[in-house]
Amino acid sequence: MLFNSFHFLMFFPIVVGLYYALPQKFRWILLLIASYYFYMSWKAEYIILIVASTLVDFGAGLAIENADSKKRKQLWLFLSLFVNLGLLFTFKYWDFFNDSIRDTLNLFSIQFDPSTLKLLLPVGISFYTFQTLSYTIDIYYDKIKPIKHVGIFATYVSFFPQLVAGPIERAKHLIPQFYNKVVFEYERVKNGLLLMLWGFFVKIVIADRLAILVNTVYKHDESHNYLLDHTGASLFIASFFFMFQLYLDFSAYSNIAIGAARVLGFDLQSNFRRPYLATSISDFWHRWHISLSTWFRDYVYIPLGGNKRGVKRHLINLLITFLLSGLWHGASWNFALWGLLNGIFLIAQVFIDSRKTSKKPKTYFIKRLVQSAVVMLLWGGSLIFFRAQTFDDAIYVFQNISLAGWDNLYELGLTVSEFKFVFYCLVGIYILDYIQEKKDLYKFLSERNIVIRFAVYITAILMIIYLGAYGEDVSDNQFLYFQF
């Protein structure tokens, strides 16, 4: 079920109404049923994977807590890791792994014809796998105690607002909230709905319109590689638009998820903090996909030793972390290279920062703008590997991208008026992000009189209805991170 579908627009109000009508002690049952229905609306049989992961980790958590030796604790942790990562590897990486072995052996004239599974990737498997793994790992390191209520644990794993694409929650933060007594509070519900409205606007009006041009240029299917029909400015503008499409599409999903959870009385962690205002690579990664970057920091980078074992080990740890982060996004060498590139960018910054001897001066607007532009240039360049469907496609883009040849700009799926509209929207988003750094715009809006507030609400709704980019196929409008 897509957030941006009529199905969800009927589903969510029903769930909210029943949620506040039920006594507190029964609400987890409603949320569990709703979450399973939400997931099964996509492909019913894959609910088995969520149930299996839930039961294994629930049992492993209790077993780790009750184990009488470190060896037994390790055994139960290994079981949790084996089942969760095994399912993830089978559905997401099996064919990639076999194809990579085959291609490597073929270089040495060794014939190898591995079996392929061609399995459909379950929506959200990378997200809920990491969420359940963090639970058992935290129990092993005595950071939390295991929950004794299997139903609430199952609801934690499958909580529908953030099930498919995060934010990736931690048990310590989310599970206690299922026990909180929640009453209907107008301000909280209103704020949640406003966050959802903003997410719908950004997704449907801006991100999906950007997608039209990006997909026109980067399209590569079995019948034809349309990317090879484009050079110069066409590749530049498509890559530039994709950089914003990815940010707006995913941040819109996160806002809808956080807003929906807030309506139900839950507080989810923030996933984005205006990343395109970042003035350095490290600053960027403190702002981008925060729930995932902190997950890799806490469960990969720090256990590897972080920056505590010398410079060389520190740099290796950074590369390993970013490589795994890249592969988390997709089973291809494109994603691996994307991850490594960002690791290299961060390593370069480590060296630059180590040579600074004077106190960092105050960052003025122009300097901040230049620093942000450099970050976006590096980030946008790396995203070519992220968006291109094959390594050869990415290399083609790098070889042919330029600022020459703007004459066919309006032949890339958007009309002149649509192109200008989306460009003004991007400028507006950047300005709003900059203002939001200084001032809480949601609070500012809530302090206006009722006429102004409702004028803004109605205008946003009408723009979604009349200016939204609606694809002919449902898959045209699904969120980008559904594929991970």
Summary of the structure (lengths in Angstrom):
residues: 484
radius of gyration: 23.4
end to end distance: 15.8
largest distance: 74.7
contacts: 1483
relative contact order: 0.10
helix: 73%
strand: 1%
